[in-house]
Amino acid sequence: MKFRQGHAFSRQDDCRHLDSRQAQRMVEQEQAVILDVREPHEYAYVRIPDSVHIPLRRIGSSIEALRNQGSRPIIISCRSGNRSQAACRFLREQGLENVYNLSGGIIAWSRDNGRLEQ
C-alpha cells in the first residue's frame, strides 16, 4: 500500500487503485473527475453522479480531451473494475499520470457510498 497526499492506494500493473471511499474523498477534496468506461446502455441505466462517459472502445480517440482536465485526478470506473483497469493502464501508457482505477467499480461505489443516478 502506498500513500499520496493522505490517500492510500495499491499499485498493480502500474495502475493505481482506489477503493470507493478513497475515490469519494478525492472527488470532494481534489475535484477528481470520474470517468465511466462502460457501454452506453449501462451508463444510461445507472451511473455515479457527475461522472463523464467515454466507452472503453473510444478511449483512444479521447486522449486529448482527458489531457485537458489539467491537474485534476481522473478516477476510472466501470461495473466491477476490470474494464477501468484496462483503461487506466492504457492512459498511463499514453503519458497521463494522474489516473486511478476505482477498485470494484460502480458495484463497490453503490455499496459504500450509495449515491447513484438513473
Secondary structure, DSSP 8 states (H G I E B T S, - for coil): -EEETTEEEEEETTEEEE-HHHHHHHHHHH--EEEE-S-HHHHHH-B-TT-EE--GGGGGGGHHHHHTTTT--EEEE-SSSHHHHHHHHHHHHTT--SEEEETTHHHHHHHHT---B-
